[in-house]
Amino acid sequence: MSGAGVGRRIEQFVARYTERPIPEADGLPRYVAPLPKWLEDLGLRLAWPIVAINLLGTFFGFWYYAGRPTGLAVGGQLDAAPVAAWPLVPDSPAATMFIGLSLAAWRLGLDADWLHALAFFGCIKLGLWTPYVQLALNGPEGIALWLYLFLIGSHLAMVLEAFLIHRYARFAVPSVAVAVAWYGLNDVVDYFWPVLDGPHHTWLRAEPFLALGVPDHAVPAHDLAAACAVLLTILATFLALATRIEKLRARLDAREPSE
């Protein structure tokens, strides 16, 4: 039996225990909907477990940015930044929060297209940026191997989650504009114009710390991380708008009478 056949059997098994229907696929081209349909269906049927996993990931991410404390004290990068800058620092935990809330909003029947756009951007951007940084810039030194592998694997899974969203989101232009504004702002304050004290981007192990405890941004790793972040924001913008165009095109084609 093919892998697709096994996957569809798993999806059909899960479907027996889910009550609510899932939206039909629009038949989008692979460049905006690369996942096999059975995997999309399975992910949507498992929406609530995925919500729980992502929200747990959000808590884990804040623990990570707080210096991995065993008590209630905050340390790490959050301690090095003013409280007002905290929303700008833990990008990956924010992305897992967005996708968790996006799936929950869809399951609850809430109209939150702007949230779906934020989730899509976050999963594409952080899901690809983090593995790139870990593999190409940081390397496994200075971090436990299990955590290094977990960071890579869990962020790549975020990319898969991103391609579930087109099944229930519209990606209206105002919604995409919200996501572009948020992640564009993050790019600017992370790498080019830190409006508040302390580095706003994720600390890179490839950046040595200066005497005052500030990362050395003069090393090539900083510029490479910044370039990747900006390019991924552009990629997410293109994919979101292309998805909207392809969804509209598919619906127009479906309305045309057959010859």
C-alpha positions in Angstrom: 0.0 0.0 0.0 1.3 3.5 -0.9 2.1 6.1 1.8 -0.9 8.1 0.6 -3.1 5.1 1.1 -1.8 4.5 4.6 -2.2 8.2 5.4 -5.8 8.3 4.2 -6.6 5.2 6.3 -5.3 7.0 9.4 -7.3 10.1 8.5 -10.5 8.1 8.1 -9.9 6.3 11.4 -9.5 9.7 13.1 -12.6 11.0 11.3 -14.7 8.4 13.1 -14.1 10.2 16.4 -14.6 13.8 15.2 -18.0 15.3 14.9 -17.6 18.6 13.1 -17.0 18.6 9.3 -13.9 20.2 7.8 -13.9 22.6 4.9 -13.5 21.2 1.4 -10.2 21.8 -0.4 -10.2 24.4 -3.1 -7.9 22.4 -5.4 -5.1 24.9 -5.1 -1.8 24.5 -7.0 1.0 22.8 -5.1 3.1 26.0 -4.7 0.5 27.3 -2.2 -0.9 24.0 -1.0 2.1 21.6 -0.9 0.7 19.1 1.6 -1.2 16.0 0.4 -4.9 16.3 0.9 -5.1 13.4 3.5 -2.5 15.2 5.6 -4.5 18.5 5.5 -7.6 16.6 6.4 -5.9 14.8 9.3 -4.4 18.1 10.6 -7.8 19.8 10.6 -9.5 16.8 12.3 -6.8 17.0 15.0 -7.2 20.7 15.5 -7.8 20.6 19.2 -4.8 18.4 20.1 -2.7 20.6 17.8 -4.0 23.7 19.6 -3.0 22.2 23.0 0.5 21.3 21.7 1.1 24.7 20.3 0.0 26.5 23.5 2.3 24.2 25.5 5.0 25.2 23.0 4.2 28.8 23.8 4.8 28.3 27.5 8.0 26.3 26.7 9.2 29.2 24.5 8.6 31.8 27.2 10.5 29.5 29.6 13.3 29.3 27.1 13.5 33.1 26.6 13.3 33.6 30.4 16.6 31.7 30.7 15.1 28.3 31.5 14.5 29.0 35.2 13.4 26.4 37.7 11.6 28.9 39.8 9.5 32.0 39.1 12.5 34.4 38.5 12.8 35.8 35.0 16.3 35.8 33.5 17.8 35.2 30.1 17.0 37.4 27.2 13.7 38.7 28.7 15.6 39.9 31.7 18.0 41.8 29.4 15.1 43.6 27.7 12.6 46.1 29.2 9.2 44.8 29.9 7.7 47.0 27.1 9.9 45.1 24.6 8.8 41.6 25.7 6.2 41.3 22.9 8.9 41.9 20.3 11.4 39.4 21.7 10.0 35.8 21.9 9.0 35.5 18.2 8.6 31.7 18.1 6.4 31.5 21.2 4.2 34.2 19.6 4.0 32.2 16.4 2.9 29.0 18.2 0.4 31.1 20.1 -1.0 32.6 16.8 -1.4 29.1 15.2 -3.0 27.7 18.3 -5.5 30.5 18.6 -6.1 30.5 14.8 -7.1 26.8 14.9 -9.2 27.4 18.0 -11.0 30.4 16.4 -11.8 28.3 13.3 -13.2 25.5 15.4 -15.3 27.9 17.5 -16.7 29.5 14.3 -15.1 32.9 15.0 -14.3 35.4 12.2 -10.6 36.1 12.8 -9.0 36.3 9.4 -6.4 38.7 10.7 -5.4 36.1 13.3 -5.2 33.4 10.6 -2.8 35.7 8.6 -0.6 36.2 11.6 -0.5 32.5 12.2 0.4 31.8 8.6 3.2 34.4 8.6 4.5 33.2 12.0 4.7 29.5 11.0 6.3 30.2 7.7 8.8 32.8 9.0 9.9 31.2 12.3 9.4 27.7 11.1 12.1 28.3 8.5 14.3 31.0 10.1 15.0 29.0 13.3 16.3 25.8 11.5 18.4 28.0 9.2 20.0 29.8 12.1 20.6 26.6 14.1 22.0 24.7 11.2 23.9 27.3 9.2 24.9 29.9 11.9 24.8 28.5 15.5 25.7 24.9 15.2 25.1 22.4 18.1 27.8 23.8 20.4 26.7 25.5 23.6 23.3 23.8 23.8 22.1 20.3 24.8 21.8 18.0 21.8 18.2 17.1 22.6 17.2 20.8 22.8 19.1 21.6 19.5 17.3 18.8 17.7 14.0 19.7 19.3 14.3 23.3 18.1 14.9 22.3 14.6 12.2 19.6 14.4 9.5 21.5 16.2 10.0 24.6 14.0 9.9 22.6 10.8 6.6 21.2 12.0 5.3 24.8 12.2 5.8 25.0 8.4 3.4 22.1 7.9 0.9 23.8 10.2 1.0 26.9 8.0 -0.4 25.0 5.1 -3.5 23.9 6.9 -4.7 27.5 7.3 -5.7 28.1 3.6 -8.6 25.6 4.1 -10.4 27.9 6.5 -8.9 31.4 6.0 -9.7 34.1 3.4 -6.4 35.9 3.5 -8.2 39.2 2.8 -5.9 42.0 2.0 -6.5 43.9 5.3 -5.7 40.7 7.2 -2.5 40.2 5.2 -1.6 43.9 5.9 -1.9 43.3 9.6 0.6 40.4 9.4 2.9 42.4 7.2 2.9 45.3 9.6 3.6 43.1 12.6 6.4 41.0 11.1 7.8 44.0 9.2 8.0 45.9 12.5 9.7 42.9 14.1 12.3 42.9 11.3 13.0 46.6 11.7 13.4 46.6 15.5 15.2 43.2 15.6 18.0 44.1 13.3 18.0 47.7 12.1 16.4 50.1 14.6 16.1 48.8 18.2 13.6 51.3 19.5 13.9 50.0 23.1 17.0 48.9 25.1 18.4 45.5 24.6 18.5 43.3 21.5 15.0 42.4 20.3 16.0 39.5 18.0 16.7 36.0 19.4 20.2 35.8 20.8 22.5 34.0 18.3 25.1 31.8 19.7 27.2 32.8 16.7 27.3 36.3 18.0 29.9 36.8 20.8 28.9 39.0 23.7 30.7 42.3 24.2 31.9 43.6 27.6 28.5 45.1 28.4 26.6 41.9 27.8 25.4 43.1 24.4 25.7 40.8 21.4 28.3 41.8 18.8 26.3 42.7 15.7 29.4 43.3 13.6 29.8 39.6 12.9 28.5 38.2 9.6 26.0 36.0 11.5 23.9 39.0 12.4 23.6 40.2 8.8 22.8 36.7 7.6 20.1 36.2 10.2 18.6 39.6 9.3 18.6 38.9 5.6 16.9 35.5 6.1 14.2 37.2 8.3 13.4 39.9 5.8 13.3 37.4 2.9 11.0 35.1 4.8 8.6 38.0 5.5 8.6 38.7 1.8 8.0 35.0 1.1 5.1 34.8 3.5 3.5 37.9 2.0 3.8 36.4 -1.5 2.4 33.1 -0.4 -0.5 34.6 1.5 -1.6 36.9 -1.4 -1.0 34.1 -4.0 -3.2 31.8 -1.9 -6.0 34.4 -1.9 -5.7 34.8 -5.7 -5.7 31.1 -6.3 -8.7 30.6 -4.0 -10.7 33.3 -5.8 -9.7 31.8 -9.1 -10.8 28.3 -8.1 -14.2 29.6 -6.9 -14.7 31.5 -10.1 -13.9 28.5 -12.2 -16.3 26.4 -10.1 -19.1 28.9 -10.9 -18.5 28.8 -14.7 -21.0 26.6 -16.6 -19.3 23.6 -18.2 -19.3 23.6 -22.0 
